[in-house]
């Protein structure tokens, strides 16, 4: 009889921990599901980049974190994008010209399709040709974009390495995160 009571006591003692094990397992499942959802969102829908250097000042400053959407099929002149350049690095730059546009640099100004481009976002610098592979006037082919930084004196951009393919855009930048703020671009 005593053995029966001891066996019942052990079962009752272990039942006390069954609820804790079940709760732990339930919370672990929720955590893993959250990780899977976050992976899918950041892999397919949104992403982030770090701004390095001074090429996008005053719009973006060094050490800003920028958030971009990966699914934005329409890009326009003036959009700020994260783009993969021919060397394989990712840069944050502004779209200046797109397929079919004729781009020219003269007298420190950018001309798009024969008209001077209004660029209120510039850092006040004149735009000069770099010693790159581009010769002006430059006509962009189908599927190409021409990107430049807002601080032209500090920017390595399409003036140096040429136009890039629209497929090399990682996404359109919507927000920048500084130390104490989040700001729409």
URRAQUI-V123561 format. One record per residue. N is the residue number from 0. RES is the residue in three letters. BURIAL is 1 if it has 9 or more other C-alpha atoms within 8 Angstrom, else 0. D_CENTER is the distance of its C-alpha to the mean C-alpha in Angstrom with 1 decimal. Layout:
N/RES/BURIAL/D_CENTER ; N/RES/BURIAL/D_CENTER
This chain:
0/UNK/0/71.9 ; 1/UNK/0/70.3 ; 2/UNK/0/68.0 ; 3/UNK/0/67.0 ; 4/UNK/0/66.0 ; 5/UNK/0/64.1 ; 6/UNK/0/62.2 ; 7/UNK/0/61.4 ; 8/UNK/0/60.3 ; 9/UNK/0/57.8 ; 10/UNK/0/56.4 ; 11/UNK/0/56.1 ; 12/UNK/0/54.4 ; 13/UNK/0/51.8 ; 14/UNK/0/51.2 ; 15/UNK/0/50.1 ; 16/UNK/0/47.2 ; 17/UNK/0/46.3 ; 18/UNK/0/44.6 ; 19/UNK/0/42.5 ; 20/UNK/0/41.5 ; 21/UNK/0/40.6 ; 22/UNK/0/38.5 ; 23/UNK/0/36.6 ; 24/UNK/0/36.0 ; 25/UNK/0/34.8 ; 26/UNK/0/32.3 ; 27/UNK/0/31.0 ; 28/UNK/0/30.5 ; 29/UNK/0/28.5 ; 30/UNK/0/26.3 ; 31/UNK/0/25.7 ; 32/UNK/0/24.9 ; 33/UNK/0/22.4 ; 34/UNK/0/20.7 ; 35/UNK/0/20.7 ; 36/UNK/0/19.3 ; 37/UNK/0/16.4 ; 38/UNK/0/15.8 ; 39/UNK/1/16.0 ; 40/UNK/1/13.6 ; 41/UNK/1/10.8 ; 42/UNK/0/11.7 ; 43/UNK/0/12.2 ; 44/UNK/1/10.9 ; 45/UNK/1/7.8 ; 46/UNK/1/5.4 ; 47/UNK/0/4.5 ; 48/UNK/0/4.7 ; 49/UNK/0/8.1 ; 50/UNK/1/9.5 ; 51/UNK/0/12.6 ; 52/UNK/0/15.5 ; 53/UNK/1/16.7 ; 54/UNK/1/15.6 ; 55/UNK/1/13.8 ; 56/UNK/1/16.6 ; 57/UNK/1/17.8 ; 58/UNK/0/14.8 ; 59/UNK/1/12.6 ; 60/UNK/1/14.6 ; 61/UNK/0/14.5 ; 62/UNK/0/13.5 ; 63/UNK/1/11.4 ; 64/UNK/1/8.7 ; 65/UNK/1/6.0 ; 66/UNK/1/5.5 ; 67/UNK/1/4.4 ; 68/UNK/1/7.2 ; 69/UNK/1/7.9 ; 70/UNK/0/11.4 ; 71/UNK/0/11.9 ; 72/UNK/0/14.6 ; 73/UNK/0/15.5 ; 74/UNK/0/13.9 ; 75/UNK/0/16.0 ; 76/UNK/1/17.1 ; 77/UNK/0/15.5 ; 78/UNK/1/12.1 ; 79/UNK/1/9.3 ; 80/UNK/1/6.6 ; 81/UNK/1/4.6 ; 82/UNK/1/7.9 ; 83/UNK/1/10.3 ; 84/UNK/1/13.4 ; 85/UNK/0/16.9 ; 86/UNK/0/17.3 ; 87/UNK/0/14.7 ; 88/UNK/0/12.4 ; 89/UNK/0/8.7 ; 90/UNK/1/8.7 ; 91/UNK/1/7.4 ; 92/UNK/1/10.2 ; 93/UNK/1/12.2 ; 94/UNK/1/13.9 ; 95/UNK/1/17.5 ; 96/UNK/1/19.3 ; 97/UNK/1/19.2 ; 98/UNK/1/21.7 ; 99/UNK/0/25.2 ; 100/UNK/1/24.7 ; 101/UNK/1/26.9 ; 102/UNK/1/25.4 ; 103/UNK/1/27.8 ; 104/UNK/1/27.7 ; 105/UNK/0/31.1 ; 106/UNK/0/32.6 ; 107/UNK/0/29.3 ; 108/UNK/1/27.8 ; 109/UNK/1/25.5 ; 110/UNK/1/27.3 ; 111/UNK/1/25.8 ; 112/UNK/0/28.5 ; 113/UNK/0/31.2 ; 114/UNK/0/30.1 ; 115/UNK/0/28.7 ; 116/UNK/0/25.1 ; 117/UNK/0/24.9 ; 118/UNK/0/22.1 ; 119/UNK/0/22.5 ; 120/UNK/0/19.3 ; 121/UNK/1/20.7 ; 122/UNK/1/21.8 ; 123/UNK/0/25.3 ; 124/UNK/0/25.4 ; 125/UNK/0/26.9 ; 126/UNK/1/25.0 ; 127/UNK/1/26.9 ; 128/UNK/0/26.8 ; 129/UNK/0/25.6 ; 130/UNK/0/27.7 ; 131/UNK/0/25.4 ; 132/UNK/0/26.2 ; 133/UNK/1/25.8 ; 134/UNK/0/29.0 ; 135/UNK/0/29.3 ; 136/UNK/0/29.7 ; 137/UNK/1/27.0 ; 138/UNK/1/26.7 ; 139/UNK/1/23.5 ; 140/UNK/0/24.3 ; 141/UNK/0/23.3 ; 142/UNK/1/19.7 ; 143/UNK/1/18.7 ; 144/UNK/1/16.6 ; 145/UNK/1/17.2 ; 146/UNK/1/14.6 ; 147/UNK/1/15.7 ; 148/UNK/1/14.9 ; 149/UNK/1/16.7 ; 150/UNK/1/18.9 ; 151/UNK/1/20.5 ; 152/UNK/0/22.9 ; 153/UNK/0/20.3 ; 154/UNK/1/17.7 ; 155/UNK/1/17.6 ; 156/UNK/1/16.5 ; 157/UNK/1/18.0 ; 158/UNK/1/21.3 ; 159/UNK/1/21.5 ; 160/UNK/1/20.1 ; 161/UNK/1/20.5 ; 162/UNK/1/18.7 ; 163/UNK/1/16.1 ; 164/UNK/1/16.1 ; 165/UNK/0/14.3 ; 166/UNK/0/13.8 ; 167/UNK/1/11.7 ; 168/UNK/1/8.8 ; 169/UNK/1/6.1 ; 170/UNK/1/5.5 ; 171/UNK/1/6.7 ; 172/UNK/1/5.8 ; 173/UNK/1/8.8 ; 174/UNK/1/9.5 ; 175/UNK/1/9.9 ; 176/UNK/1/12.0 ; 177/UNK/1/14.9 ; 178/UNK/0/17.9 ; 179/UNK/0/19.7 ; 180/UNK/0/17.6 ; 181/UNK/0/14.8 ; 182/UNK/0/14.6 ; 183/UNK/0/13.5 ; 184/UNK/0/12.2
